[in-house]
Amino acid sequence: MSTERITITRSQIQDIDTLCAGIVTRDGEMDACCKAATTIIYDAEHASVWPACTWHAHRYGGALTLAQIREALTQGATRFEREVAPW
């Protein structure tokens, strides 16, 4: 089984907060999911990240924990990489 190296940048972590804020106005149930999200999905096609609760979780592989990423960024990392198996 092959793996794909993915990179999550600091700006992408900020983007996920913006995305969740946008979901607030459209779907209260999804908003609750985003607020509690501990996992994000890396979308290689669009080079973006999404809360695992969105439909993207069903389309793209690459689950990552926000806690691990934020910890790495807090410690001065400018990106976070992890090997993931494609779905």
RAQUIZI-V893201 format. One record per backbone hydrogen bond with DSSP energy under -1.0 kcal/mol. NH is the residue of the N-H (numbers start at 1). CO is the residue of the C=O. Records with the same first field share a line. If there is no record, write none. Layout:
# RAQUIZI-V893201
NH->CO + CO
This chain:
# RAQUIZI-V893201
4->84
6->82
8->80
10->78
13->9
14->10
15->11
16->12
17->13
18->14
19->15
20->16
21->17
22->18
23->19
24->20
26->23
27->23
31->27
32->28
33->29
34->30
35->31
36->32
40->64
41->50
43->48
47->43
48->43
50->41
52->39
54->51
57->54
58->55
60->56
64->40
66->38
69->65
70->66
71->67
72->68
73->69
74->70
75->71
76->73
77->72
80->8
82->6
84->4
